[in-house]
Structure formats: structure tokens, C-alpha cells
């Protein structure tokens, strides 16, 4: 992998990640851009104890542009985009409309491929491995920023999820705090450790799931399963079998196997609803893919828990519950954070096994 860092016309950082060591990236951003102006701030909800990012400048972000005006495609002739070069493998750059900025954190965009009509599932194993290396490198770099406590790599896919740019891409958020979701995991981790005389909750959950009926896919170094209390209609958790706190700690064997396992999962997701779709049509499954990594620095407020107690894992889920129908977060979910799942996890796991690649 070759990494080349440059600056866009407004000063934002852009980084090329290339498979070839001899790749040359010298194109300059010729757009007449002014400096980025953000209004991001983080406010604490005193009743719930969580944080809310206020970012009114995002109202002006690019919204469903036509394909020939996509800002994530390579630049070509007079058509100038966020990527100055005429081609790329993987690119990461600072978001022009960040939810978090300055002391409130940082937001980056990850372009998985220059092919506008592709998806992550269409990548080759070599391309998927390069994305993994980009995620890992950005996690390492962002962890050194003074304000950053946690790095979150994720992909939103599909208009139903709320994606406003159709080009295959993901994002990275570097939070200045430990997210509420992670804090809940750390709380459960600490409680389990105390109740069981030192046992690790992630290890016990993984052992229980591997012995049950909800395993979807298992390799030598990774295992994917639908969790016992899945929140979403089709939800899969992907764990390395050797517990590590973050992407940086994955060994070479796990990195090598990851592309095959992850690409197969994504392709199965796209086949879940094939039987329900009208003949001759294809409706790619909308999903969110989210990496859960340990916060940086010692966990606070969770007695006896260290970073190494946390288990890196990826959560992949769709809001589609059947063809043409979505799972909406209505009264119980949005008002009280109590999820109601219409699809039994065991049935979801069985369906994801049925649609395995032949």
C-alpha cells in the first residue's frame, strides 16, 4: 500500500491509498474554494447524560446530485470534484460539511472505489483489503489528535438509510467523547467481570453464539452471527475470533481473511429479499455497517475494565424488514429506546445461510 497526503483548495486534507507502490499523485485541486466554515458544537443532555452535535451548516450539503455531477468521482476535464486526480483506488478526505470539527472532533469521507455504479460488495478482495488498511491507518492517525477519544468507521448504504450521495463511500467520525453505545457496553463489561470473578463478557457472548443456531458464517479467524437479542430485522455481528480492542491490533492472518468473509456477508445481504422482488428486478439491500472499537485512553467510570477487555466487532444491519417495507423507529424505539423486532433472530440467521454463495 502507498499513502499520499495532499491538500484541497480550501485546506482540507486528502489522502490517496494505492495498491501499487509506484502510483504518483500530483494533481492539484483547481477549484476556487473558500475556507470551510462550520458551526459544529457538542452539547450535553443533562437528563440523559449523552451528547448531541449541533451542526446547522450541514443544511447546505450536497443532496442527491446527478451522476455526472458526483463530487466523489475522479475529476475529469472541466468537471472538478473533491478528488483532483483522474483515477484512484481508495481516497479519504476531510468532510466539507462535518458534524464534528475542531475541538468537537473530526469527520472524514472514505471513497471505496472510483466506480460510481459499484458497491462495496462489488469490490475485489484486494480492494476490500485496501479499504481495511485505510480504516486502520485513519484510526491510528486520528487517535493522536488531542481531542479524540473514540474513532468510528462506518458505511451508510441506500437512499432508505438517508444517503445523499450514491457513490460507494463511508465515513469516519472521531469523537471527543466516548459514545453512549460504547459506554453501555463498557458498563455491561464491568458488571459481568465483577459478577463472574473476572470473566470477559465479549468472550462469553461469542462462545455462546458459536455454540448456538444463529451462526451465519465462520472462517478460520472470523465468525458472523445474528445476536440473540437482535434489534433490527436482519442484523449480523462479525467478530475476530481472537479478541482485540481495535483495528490496529488485528494480526496479518485476520486481515488476510477479512475481505472474503465480509464480501460474502454483503453479497448475502443483497440476496435476502430476491425471492420477494418482482421478476427481473434487483433492489440492493440498504444497510449500515459499523465498526465498534475501544475508546482511546483508560475507560472512566467502569471499575476494573481496561481497553484490552473490549472486543473489536462490526455490526451490519438493514432497516428493511421485507420487500418494500421498512422498520421505522416509532414510539417505543424513538421515545423509550425499546426495540421491537418483527423478524426472529433465528429466522434471520437461517435466511442468511440460505442465500450463501454457491
N, C-alpha and C positions, 0 to 999 in steps of 0.2 A: 504493500500500500504506500502511495506517495501522497503527502499532505502539503497543500499550497495555500497559504493565507494571503488575502488581499483586502482592499477596502473599496466599498461602493462610493458613489459620488457624494453621498451625504455623510460619509464617515463610518457607516456600519461595517462590521467585519463580515467577510465572506470567505469560506474555506472549501476548496476542492479536495475531494478524496478520490484518488485514481487507482485503478488496479495495476496499471503499468508504471514502473519506476521512471520511465523516460518521458512521461507526459509533461508538456510545457504549457503553463497557464500565464499568459502575459496580456490578455485582453483587458482594456480599461473600461470602466463604466462611463459612457459618454453622455448620460442623461443630465439635464440641468436641474438637479435636485437640490432643494434647500435642506437645512438641517432638520432632523427628526424632532418634532415637538410632542411630548407626551404629558399626560395628566395623571399617570398612574400613582395610586396611593393605596396602602393597605390599612383597613380599619378593623378593629376588633369588635365582635359582637359580645357585649358584656354578659348577656344572659346565657349564651351557648358556649362562649369561650373560644369560638373559632374566628377565622379571618376572612374578610371579604375584600377583593381587589376592586377598586373603583377606577375605571378607565374609560372616560367619556370620549376620548379621541378615537376609540375604535369604531364609533358610529360611521366614520368616513372611510373604513377599509374597503378594499376591492370586493365586489359582490357579484358572483356568477358571471364573469366576463366570457365572451365568446372564445372558442378555442384559439382563434388566430390572434387574440389579444391576451393570452395567458401569461401572467408575469413570472411563471415558474418554468416556462420553456426556455431553451437557449436563445440568445439574441441572434438575429438574422437580418443582415442588410440594415434597412432603416427602422426595423422593428426591434426596439431595445427593451429588454426585460430586466428582471432582478439578477439574472445570470449573464455577465458580459460576454462570456465565451460562446462559441458556436456549437459546442457539444460539452457533455460532462458525464461522469459516471455517477457520483453522489456529491451533492453540494449542501452545505449548511451555511445559513446566514442569519444575522440578527433580524428579527421581525420589525418591519416598519411601523406596525400597529400593535405594539406589545401590551399584553395585560399587566406585565410586571416590568419595571425599568428602574435603573439607578439603585438606590438603597432598597427599593422594593423587589429587587431580583432581576431576572433577565429571561427573555423569551427568544427562542430560535426556531427557524424553519428547516426541516430536513427534506430535501428532494431526493427520492429514492432512485429515480431514473429520468433521463431526458425525454423518454417516450410518453407523450401526453396521454395516449389512449391505453396505456398499460395499467396494471395494478401491482401491488406487492406480490400477489400470488403468481404473477407472470414472470417474476424475476428468475434468473438462473441461480443455482446455489452459490456461484461465485459472487454474483451481485448482492445476494442477501447477506453473505458473509461480510462484504464491504460495508453494508449498512450497519451491521453489528459492530464493526470496528469503529465506524463513525460515532455510533451511540456511546461506545466505551470511551473513545477519546474525548468526546464532549463532556461526559460525566467527570472524567479526570480534570479537565481544564476548568469547568465551571465550579468544581468543588473547592478550587483555590481562591475564588472570589470572596472577599471578606464577609459579605452579607449573606452568602448562600449557606443554607442548612440542608437542603434536600434537592436532588435532581430527578426530574420526572420525564422520561421519554415515552411518547405515545403517538398513536395514529388514530385520527377520526376518518372513517371512510363512508361515503354515501351522503346524498342530499338529505335523507331522512334523519341522519345524525346531526345535520346542521352545517355540513361542509360547504364553504362558499367558493372554493377553488377545486376544479375537477382533476387537476394534475395529481398524480400519485405522490403524496408527501405526508410527513408527520411533523410533530413539533417537540420541542424540549423546553420545559419550564424549570427554571432554577429559583426555588422559593427561599425567602429569607426566614422561614419558619418551618417547623415540622407540620405536615398537613394533618388535618383531623382524622383522615382514614388511617394514616400511618400511626398516629397517636393511639387510636383504638387498638390496633394490632399490638403495639408495644405494651399497652395496658393488659391485654389478654395474655401476652407472652410472660409478663412479670407475674401475674396471678397464677398461671399454670406452673411456672417454675417453683413458686413458693408452695403450692398445694402438693406437688408431686416430688418434692425433695430434690429439685434441680433438673427435671426433665425439660426438654425443649418442645414447645407446642408445635412448631412447624414440623419437626421430625415426627412427632406422634400423628399429626394430621396426615402427613404424606404416607406414613406406614399404613394407617387405617384405610386411606383411599386406594392404595396399591393392592390391598387385600380384598377390596370390595368389587362392586359391579359397575362402577362408574368410570373406570379407566377407558380412555378413548384411544390413546396411542402411547406406546412405550418403546424407547430406544435403549441403547446401552448407557447413555448419560442423561437422558431427559425422560420425563413422564408427564403426560397430559391427562387430566380427568375433569369431569363435571363435579363440582363440590356438592357435598351432602345438602347444604342449605343454599343452593344457587339462588341469587336474586333475580337473574334475568332468564328469559325463555331458553336461550341457548348460551351457556356460559362455560368456558373452559379455562382451567388454570394450568399453566405449564411451568414445571419446576425442574431445575437441575437436580440430579439425584444426590450430588454432594452439596451440602448446604454452604452457600457463600453469601455475603451480605450485599454484594453489588456486582455490576457487570465487570468491573475491574478485576475481580477475584476469580472469574471463570478460567479454568485451565484450557490448554490447547485442545484436548480431546472433546470437551464440551463445546467449544467454539466451532470445531470442525463438524460436529453432528448437528448443531443447531439449525442450519439452513434447511436440511432435509426434513427435519421434524416440523419446523414452523411453516414451511411452504406447504407441506401436506395438510396441516391443520387449516390453513387459509383456504386451500382448494376444497376441502370438505365443507367449510362454511358456505362456500359459493354453491354447493350442491344440495344443501339442506332442503330447499324448497322447490327443487327442479320438478318433482312429480306433481306439484300443485300449480305450476305455471302453465299458461296456455301453450299449446303445441307450437314449437318453432320460436319461442321467446326465451330470453335469458335475463334474469333480474338479479344482478350481483347482490349478495347479502350485505346490508350496511352493518358496520361493526365499529367497536372501539377496542384497540389493543393498547394495554397499559403496563409498563414495567414498574414494579414495586421494588425500590431499592432502600437500603438502610439510610437514615439521615447521617450527615457527617457531624462528627463530634459525639461526645458521650450522651446517650439518651438521658433526658432530665425528667424527674418526676416518676421514674419507673425503677424502683429499688431492685438492684441485683441484675439488671439487664445490660448487656454490652452490645456494641454494633455487631459483633460476630454471632450473636444469638438470632439476629434477623435473617430471614431467608429470601434471597432474590427470587422473584417469580413474575411471570407475565400473566395478565388476566385478559382474556379475549371474550367479548360478548356482543350479541346483537339485540337491538330493540324490536326486531321483527318476531312476532310470535307464531304467525302462519302467513301464507302468501297473501299479500295485500292488507295485512293487519299489523299494527304496531302495538307495542307495550308502552302505554303512556304512564307517566308518573303523576297519578291523580291524587285524591285526597289523602289516602293512607300513606303513600310513599312520599309525596311532597310535603304534606302537613305534619306527619309524625315520624317519618323515616322508617316506616314498617312496610317492607316489600311484600307483595302478593304475587306469586309466580304461577302462571297458568299451565306451565309445562313441567311435569315431574322430572327432576334431575335424572332419574334412571331412564326415562323415555328419551330424554335429550341425548344421553350418552349412547343409547342403543342406536339412535338415528345417526349420530356422528360416526359410529362404527360401520353402519350400513353403507355410507357414502364414501368409504375408503377408496383410494385409487386402486385400479385393478393391476 
